[in-house]
Amino acid sequence: MVRSSLRHVQPLTRSVLLVAVALHAAACGPGANPVSAAVDLGIDPAAIVDIGTAGVAPTIEPDGRVAIVSIREQDGEWVATPITASPGRAGADSLHLVSYSGATGEDWNSFVFGTAAPGTVRVELAGFAGQRGGRVVDGAWIIALHEQDVGPQDLEWRFVADDGSVRTGVGIFPPDAFRSQAFAGAR
């Protein structure tokens, strides 16, 4: 069974996310093959980044906002919970950040995410050991970090295009990218 708390996500995106959650649940069932399940549903399995006991996925909502969703098993069912959303830049580069502090009890405490211009295949961060993600899927991407209290000044990034060209910089952008809305109960 799949349960969702995606009240804050637009209806079209909610439907796509529920399919992704169903895919993830089916993929984790006995004998399931996640790649073939994704192909059968027309979903690229690369959108979900495995962070151990959960998955996270970036989404671009119909209103252009970029969001991340946590997908985890809870009480025998898969639950999709929005973590945060920021003003989007569909079709253009953007870099957003949500970072937790204190005793989170989690292995993954920061998420860097955003959108990418057409032709971008990967986003990379320097200086973070064991990071996961970075592949651009349908114009959105996410990177999960172990570190807590990450600030914009800590982010040295590279957007890598399919032709090998690289765009580099430090910090988050656009300027309002740090004002991400973290949803209550997301963790």
C-alpha positions as CSV (number, residue, x, y, z in Angstrom):
1,M,0.0,0.0,0.0
2,V,1.2,3.5,-0.8
3,R,0.3,6.5,1.5
4,S,1.0,10.1,0.6
5,S,1.1,13.4,2.4
6,L,1.5,15.4,-0.7
7,R,-1.2,18.0,0.1
8,H,1.3,20.8,-0.7
9,V,2.2,19.5,-4.1
10,Q,0.2,20.4,-7.3
11,P,-2.3,17.7,-8.5
12,L,-0.3,16.8,-11.7
13,T,2.9,16.5,-9.8
14,R,1.2,14.6,-7.1
15,S,0.0,12.0,-9.6
16,V,3.5,11.6,-11.1
17,L,5.0,11.3,-7.6
18,L,2.4,8.6,-6.6
19,V,3.4,6.6,-9.7
20,A,7.0,7.0,-8.7
21,V,6.2,5.9,-5.1
22,A,4.3,2.9,-6.5
23,L,7.2,2.1,-8.7
24,H,9.6,2.3,-5.7
25,A,7.2,0.0,-3.7
26,A,7.0,-2.4,-6.5
27,A,10.7,-2.3,-7.1
28,C,11.4,-3.2,-3.5
29,G,8.9,-6.2,-3.4
30,P,10.2,-9.7,-3.5
31,G,11.7,-10.6,-6.9
32,A,10.9,-7.2,-8.4
33,N,13.3,-5.6,-10.9
34,P,13.3,-1.8,-10.4
35,V,14.6,-1.1,-13.8
36,S,12.0,-3.1,-15.7
37,A,9.2,-1.7,-13.4
38,A,10.4,1.8,-14.2
39,V,10.5,1.1,-17.9
40,D,7.0,-0.5,-17.8
41,L,5.6,2.7,-16.2
42,G,7.6,5.1,-18.5
43,I,9.6,6.5,-15.6
44,D,13.3,6.9,-15.5
45,P,14.5,5.1,-12.3
46,A,17.5,7.5,-12.1
47,A,15.2,10.2,-10.6
48,I,15.1,8.4,-7.3
49,V,18.3,8.8,-5.2
50,D,18.7,5.9,-2.7
51,I,19.7,7.2,0.7
52,G,19.6,3.9,2.6
53,T,16.2,3.5,4.3
54,A,14.5,6.0,1.9
55,G,14.7,7.6,-1.5
56,V,14.6,11.2,-2.4
57,A,13.4,12.6,-5.8
58,P,13.4,16.1,-7.3
59,T,10.3,17.3,-9.0
60,I,9.3,20.4,-11.1
61,E,5.8,21.4,-10.3
62,P,3.4,22.9,-12.9
63,D,3.8,26.3,-11.3
64,G,7.6,26.1,-11.9
65,R,8.6,25.4,-8.3
66,V,11.3,22.8,-7.8
67,A,10.7,20.4,-4.9
68,I,12.1,17.3,-3.2
69,V,10.1,14.4,-1.9
70,S,11.2,11.7,0.6
71,I,10.0,8.2,-0.2
72,R,10.3,5.7,2.7
73,E,8.7,2.6,4.1
74,Q,6.7,3.1,7.2
75,D,4.6,0.5,9.0
76,G,4.7,-1.8,6.0
77,E,3.7,0.8,3.4
78,W,5.6,3.3,1.3
79,V,5.0,6.9,2.2
80,A,5.8,9.9,0.0
81,T,6.4,13.2,2.0
82,P,7.4,16.5,0.6
83,I,10.6,17.9,2.2
84,T,10.8,21.3,0.7
85,A,10.0,23.5,-2.3
86,S,11.7,26.6,-3.8
87,P,10.9,29.0,-6.6
88,G,11.7,27.2,-9.8
89,R,13.6,27.9,-12.9
90,A,12.4,25.2,-15.3
91,G,14.7,25.0,-18.3
92,A,17.5,27.1,-16.6
93,D,20.1,26.4,-14.0
94,S,19.2,26.8,-10.3
95,L,20.7,25.5,-7.1
96,H,18.7,25.3,-3.8
97,L,19.6,24.1,-0.3
98,V,17.9,22.6,2.7
99,S,20.2,21.6,5.6
100,Y,19.3,20.2,9.0
101,S,21.2,20.7,12.3
102,G,21.3,19.2,15.7
103,A,20.6,15.5,16.6
104,T,18.6,14.6,13.5
105,G,19.2,10.8,13.9
106,E,19.5,10.7,10.1
107,D,22.5,9.7,8.0
108,W,21.6,12.2,5.3
109,N,21.2,15.8,6.7
110,S,21.4,18.1,3.7
111,F,19.9,18.2,0.2
112,V,21.1,20.4,-2.6
113,F,18.7,20.4,-5.5
114,G,17.5,22.4,-8.5
115,T,16.9,22.6,-12.2
116,A,19.3,22.5,-15.1
117,A,19.4,24.0,-18.5
118,P,18.8,21.7,-21.5
119,G,21.8,19.6,-22.3
120,T,23.0,19.4,-18.7
121,V,23.7,15.8,-17.7
122,R,25.1,16.1,-14.2
123,V,25.6,18.5,-11.3
124,E,28.6,18.0,-9.0
125,L,29.7,19.4,-5.6
126,A,33.2,19.7,-4.3
127,G,34.3,18.8,-0.8
128,F,31.5,16.5,0.4
129,A,32.5,12.8,1.0
130,G,30.0,10.1,0.2
131,Q,27.5,12.4,-1.6
132,R,24.8,10.7,-3.7
133,G,22.9,11.9,-6.7
134,G,23.6,14.7,-9.2
135,R,22.2,13.2,-12.3
136,V,19.8,15.5,-14.2
137,V,16.5,13.7,-15.0
138,D,13.8,15.6,-16.8
139,G,15.4,18.9,-16.0
140,A,15.7,18.4,-12.2
141,W,18.4,17.0,-10.0
142,I,19.2,16.3,-6.3
143,I,22.4,15.6,-4.3
144,A,22.1,14.1,-0.7
145,L,24.9,15.0,1.8
146,H,25.8,13.5,5.2
147,E,26.9,16.9,6.5
148,Q,24.7,19.1,8.8
149,D,24.5,22.9,8.9
150,V,25.7,23.3,5.3
151,G,25.5,26.9,4.2
152,P,25.4,28.5,0.7
153,Q,29.1,29.5,1.1
154,D,30.0,25.8,1.4
155,L,28.7,24.9,-2.1
156,E,31.2,24.8,-4.9
157,W,29.3,23.5,-7.8
158,R,29.8,22.4,-11.4
159,F,27.0,21.9,-14.0
160,V,28.3,19.5,-16.6
161,A,26.8,19.5,-20.1
162,D,26.5,16.6,-22.6
163,D,29.1,18.3,-24.8
164,G,31.6,18.4,-21.9
165,S,31.3,22.1,-21.2
166,V,31.2,23.1,-17.5
167,R,29.6,26.0,-15.7
168,T,31.1,26.6,-12.2
169,G,30.4,28.7,-9.2
170,V,29.9,29.0,-5.4
171,G,26.7,29.5,-3.5
172,I,23.0,29.2,-4.3
173,F,21.0,30.9,-7.0
174,P,18.6,32.5,-7.8
175,P,18.9,34.8,-4.8
176,D,15.7,33.5,-3.2
177,A,16.9,29.8,-3.4
178,F,17.7,29.8,0.4
179,R,14.2,30.6,1.3
180,S,13.0,27.0,0.7
181,Q,9.8,26.1,2.4
182,A,10.4,23.1,4.6
183,F,7.2,21.2,5.2
184,A,6.2,20.3,8.8
185,G,6.8,16.7,9.6
186,A,8.9,16.1,6.5
187,R,11.6,14.2,8.5
